Amino acid sequence: MPKEQANYRIDSDAKKQAYAVLESIGIKPTDAVNMFIHHIAMFKELPFRPSLPNAETIATFEDTDAGRNLTEHKSVDDIFANLGK
């Protein structure tokens, strides 16, 4: 199968994080992009379901970014105990 070179602009922080994940699971970035493209070509869909956040999620993101309504926990057990309230 003939190969073709493609160039894309991507977020540098996301690239660094993704490359680290791919390295940890033994997949080369080029292979990951090829898997992504092959999936789209084969199934005529993205390999994930894109969605937009609802109003509640957006408000939560805004609160978090502004440092509002944050809860501090001392442990994972503490988190789960507070979720049960």
Secondary structure, 3 states (H helix, E strand, C coil): CCCCCCCCCCCHHHHHHHHHHHHHCCCCHHHHHHHHHHHHHHHCCCCCCCCCCCHHHHHHHHHHHHCCCCCCCCCHHHHHHHHCC
